[in-house]
Amino acid sequence: MIEFRLPSLGSDMDQGKLVEWRIRPGQAVKKGDVVAVVDTSKAAVDVEIWADGTVHRLLAEIGQTLPVGAVMATLLAPGENAPDERAAITTQPPPMLPVHPRAPATALAVAVAAVPAVGAAVSATGATRPRVTPAARRRAAELGVALDGLAGSGPEGAVTLADVEHARPRPGVERAPTRSGVAPAPAASTGATAATPAERALEMRRAIAAAMTRSKREIPHYQLAESVPMRAALEWMRETNATRPVTERLLPAVLLLKAVALAAREVPEVNGYFIDGGFRPAPAVHVGVAISLRTGGLVAPALHDVADKPLDLLMRELGDLVRRARAGSLRSSEMSDPTITVTNLGDQGVEAVYGVIYPPQVALVGFGRVAERAWVEGGQVTVMPVLTASLAADHRVSDGHRGALFLARLREWLQQPQRLQGNSHERS
């Protein structure tokens, strides 16, 4: 029997709400099929299955909020027969409890506070002790919210951060107290009411802050920067686009992504994950692209196998990824697979950006705007379009020497833009 669990879709995710099932019991599925839609603090994500099989049972209900690692469904492996169902008629299935899976190489499993078994929180007098997540308990103390009698929307009725925020006192709003003297809490999260845009934006900011705080606390960052002459790349792109229709023209961003991927393949210490106290290099370069959302916040889904794809294909995939990210329609593999992230703020006018590594990744590359500067070339002073490229890297995995080598290779690739067009495995 295969257990299909809610995957971690990033280090800032600890739970998700099931929005839609796209499978039914008895249906055959293949690895990579989209089987569910899960709403996270950032987007509604199409969740893919990671094994072939036949759907046996759907254990999660639409609208249910689940912790990362919770069993959502069971599948029969190819050739496996269904177990005897007669016992299941009189026996209730065990409650679905959060688990702590070992983190895979492609994504760090987020630790989730274990939920006590049903009835474990009942005292000898019959009073129920509220189950509260650590984050919710800290926030309740900050806001002065009483936890006794507060209804929780998490698994097994656990009080979550969202429940505490809903129960916080608001100016001009009187809450009728219950018999225990506690103002009534919002109804459990069953999907009947949707979060407002303001609430979703607030939740996203909290998720981003939690991931970045963890990064700065756990990862010993070092920062490097390199000035990259862009004349050759821009002239090549201008000549290439002159013969193309508008819809097929290349943007500078796609050249930068391809150059990052090729340089990362040559300096593998910047491409992979730090998990369980050690570095796991990634076999391919899946570049996470930081995308700002119209409602605020950002996501960084992956473009897969960037080093092995021609620029035209990457341009199409990048445009599709940006559209789907802003429409809230990403796939789970895109959220969990990035091996290195790129953030580009050049279109915002900044000269340079020095980013924070997104755990469990070990590096982040930043690009600012292309600006004209005085440049010495062949003993002559000339005007050169120059781009500032930065690298934030993890000192547990690499040092400044290897980081500098990565930036040098990035610069060299951008001086030969015609070689970025195809599948390039050889060193320039």
Summary of the structure (lengths in Angstrom):
residues: 428
radius of gyration: 24.9
end to end distance: 49.3
largest distance: 87.9
contacts: 1308
relative contact order: 0.12
helix: 30%
strand: 25%
